[in-house]
Amino acid sequence: MPTSHPRHISIADYNYPLPEDRIAQFPLENRDQSKLLLYKHGRLSDGKFQDLPAALPDHSLLVFNDTKVVQARLRFQKATGGMIELFCLEPLEPIREVQQAMQQTYSVIWKCLVGNNKRWREGRLEMPLGPYPSDGSLWAERLAPAEEGFAIHFTWSPGDKTFAEILELAGTLPLPPYMNRDAQEADQERYQTVYASEAGAVAAPTAGLHFTPAVLEQISQKGHQKAFVTLHVGAGTFKPVKAEVMEHHYMHGEQLSVSRAFLEQLLHHAPRPVIPVGTTSMRTLESLYWLGAGIALGLLPLEGEDLYVPQWFPYEVRTTLSVQEALEALLYHLDSHKLMHLQASTRILIAPGYPFKICTGLVTNFHQPQSTLLLLVSALIGPAWQKVYKHALANGYRFLSYGDSSLLLP
């Protein structure tokens, strides 16, 4: 239901009935045995995920998000017995870049959601890092309110451990809120992709959970290329759209990182198909065009010291800049700053009316009603999203993070 501007989209037009028993609470025993719904040029067919390599367009470039989920939930017990849960969202000080912040020692300040905040009146919280005093402790001090959370100052002993190591010791895996259960031992492996390497996400890039080493090998054998980017998935991916129209919805920001080598690979792959694995990979790829265009046109704003793509930027910038020119602008930017990686952030909202620049298809799961992820799917395949979701509901597909998959080729 495209409108003149995505600001005017009514989220009520992107609703569908999702029974609770269709939300997958646990993963299948074998990753690549999940169902695969193929939507290709208006036609639907059913298969297994292991069929994906054969279903891809010839000479596709598959782009994966290699972010790794961190154990971002920290549960502190007060001396009075009450529990305070801190959900680490993103670093604030001394550095905002996630991967570097994970390597900080002694002390960090992160933005966190605080469960039972009203019961935390004052003082520091303490959590032992093991059964013996010599194992050390983690302390948390609440500073000031931050956007949709609080700035929390963490300190720990022994101080030579990195914050990533502290989260491994003290934290738990943050499963999506709609699972309504604590993480189990099996989730430690299954809520990560087999190629996860860059710690920093608080939610998995779930379209990638279906891939196995065998499927990845078959992709290469079929003549397709693989590439990896990093977008650290934030809790905002689950943020419901509460506004009636999208103009009043504030899109969450996420950090992305891509190598110079990837930009060159993308530049030389055109005009062959580029298929992102998951909505986060799609957001990263499309953001790259707008980052390059913004640099070339001298329009791109900064968020702090970082390049970033504002929510409505793609809809309000008039440009005929080609993908090649945008990518060359990014490479020039890296060269002029003597950088091998591009670090940036994005609030891009991909919704009906969005002009796709790089992506020609999408591997993705089935998303919540009235969500920005469903808007993204509709931006790619138009009103046919309703046919796809109706077919999935009628044919036993499992939904959301641990659910089944689809390959969408408009």
C-alpha positions, -999 to +999 in steps of 0.1 A: +000+000+000+026+026-011+018+062-003+034+094-015+059+093+015+065+065+040+059+090+067+022+087+060+020+049+062-006+036+086+009+007+105-026-009+108-024-017+071+005-041+079-013-064+103-021-101+101-034-127+126-005-146+143-016-173+167+007-178+196+012-215+188+028-204+155+056-186+172+086-210+174+097-213+210+126-237+203+148-243+172+146-275+151+171-302+158+188-296+125+193-260+113+189-266+076+158-288+079+136-257+084+110-249+058+119-226+029+091-206+012+103-194-022+086-163-036+099-158-072+085-132-096+050-136-080+050-174-077+051-194-045+067-228-038+077-248-007+110-266+001+136-271+028+163-247+036+189-271+024+175-263-011+185-227-009+217-229-030+198-243-060+170-217-056+193-186-058+196-167-090+228-175-110+260-159-097+244-144-066+264-126-040+251-136-005+258-111+022+259-124+058+259-104+090+286-119+112+277-102+144+277-124+176+251-122+204+266-112+238+252-123+271+237-089+277+213-096+306+228-090+340+208-100+371+219-084+403+204-095+437+200-067+462+210-073+499+172-072+506+167-101+482+151-081+453+163-087+418+174-058+394+180-068+358+202-047+335+200-052+298+231-038+281+221-020+249+250+000+237+283+016+250+284+053+259+319+058+274+349+058+270+342+047+235+309+042+216+321+017+189+308-017+201+337-040+192+363-017+209+340-011+239+339-049+244+377-049+248+377-022+275+391-032+310+383-020+345+354+003+337+327+011+311+295+031+309+267+015+289+231+025+281+209-002+297+173-010+302+166-015+340+141-040+352+126-032+386+141+003+384+118+016+411+133-008+436+168+005+430+166+036+450+204+043+454+238+028+458+259+003+438+248-032+429+272-060+433+274-094+417+301-121+425+319-134+394+323-169+409+319-189+441+350-176+458+359-141+468+391-144+448+370-147+416+361-111+419+330-090+415+310-068+391+295-035+403+268-013+387+260+023+395+231+041+379+240+075+365+215+095+345+185+087+323+195+080+286+172+075+256+148+048+266+171+036+294+198+047+319+235+052+317+251+025+339+287+027+352+301-008+354+334-016+373+349-049+380+377-068+397+400-082+386+402-052+363+423-067+336+394-087+323+377-072+292+340-063+293+333-091+268+348-116+293+328-101+322+295-106+302+305-142+295+310-148+332+281-128+346+255-124+319+228-145+303+217-147+266+189-123+258+163-143+240+135-123+223+107-111+246+080-131+227+097-164+237+087-158+274+114-181+287+150-180+300+178-191+278+188-228+281+221-245+275+212-254+239+204-217+231+241-208+237+249-225+204+216-223+185+209-186+190+242-179+172+249-183+135+276-208+126+297-179+112+292-154+141+325-138+150+321-101+160+307-098+195+282-069+201+246-078+192+218-082+218+197-101+193+206-127+166+205-120+129+180-148+128+178-154+090+213-168+093+204-194+120+194-219+092+228-220+076+251-250+082+287-256+070+272-280+044+248-253+030+276-227+029+298-252+010+270-259-015+266-221-021+302-220-032+298-251-053+269-236-071+290-207-082+277-181-058+298-157-038+297-151-001+306-119+018+304-107+054+294-074+070+288-065+106+257-048+120+252-052+157+216-059+162+200-038+189+170-044+211+152-019+189+147-046+164+118-058+187+106-023+193+069-022+185+054+005+163+031+023+187+024+053+165-006+051+142+014+066+113+052+061+107+059+098+109+057+095+146+078+063+150+115+069+159+136+043+142+163+026+163+199+031+155+225+003+149+262+003+144+277-012+112+312-021+101+324-032+066+359-037+053+374-019+023+378-054+007+340-059+009+333-026-007+356-035-036+339-069-039+305-053-040+317-027-066+330-054-089+300-078-085+275-054-102+252-059-120+248-095-108+223-103-080+230-092-044+210-112-019+213-101+018+208-128+045+184-111+068+170-076+073+201-064+091+223-073+061+198-055+039+198-024+061+236-025+060+238-028+022+213-001+015+228+022+041+262+019+022+246+035-008+233+064+012+265+068+031+284+071-002+258+094-017+258+116+014+296+119+012+296+126-025+269+152-022+283+168+010+250+161+028+257+134+053+253+144+089+273+131+118+260+115+150+287+124+175+318+117+154+302+089+133+288+089+098+252+079+100+221+075+078+190+093+093+156+076+092+141+096+063+173+104+044+166+081+014+132+096+008+143+132+010+176+133-010+171+137-047+201+121-065+208+102-097+241+090-083+249+054-094+257+026-070+292+026-085+297+063-078+284+059-042+307+030-035+337+048-050+329+078-027+331+054+003+364+040-009+378+075-014+366+084+021+384+054+035+416+061+015+416+098+025+414+089+062+438+059+059+411+034+070+407-002+062+372-004+077+341+018+075+325+024+108+291+041+108+256+039+122+221+038+106+186+046+114+174+038+079+137+029+076+131+006+046+093+008+039+070+008+009+082+036-014+118+029-007+140+030-038+163-001-036+198+006-048+219-026-041+197-055-029+178-076-055+163-102-031+162-113+005+166-144+027+145-138+058+123-153+085+086-144+091+082-112+111+058-098+137+026-080+126+028-042+125+066-042+127+092-022+108+106-056+095+073-063+079+074-029+063+108-038+049+094-070+033+066-051+018+090-025+004+107-054-015+077-074-028+049-049-024+013-061-015+024-097-022+036-098+014+000-107+023+000-136-001+033-149+012+022-147+049-012-162+042+005-191+025+030-195+054+001-196+079-019-221+059+010-244+053+024-249+088+054-225+087+069-215+121+073-178+128+098-153+142+134-159+155+135-197+157+110-201+129+112-210+092+127-191+063+118-175+030+137-165-002+120-134-017+129-126-053+106-097-066 
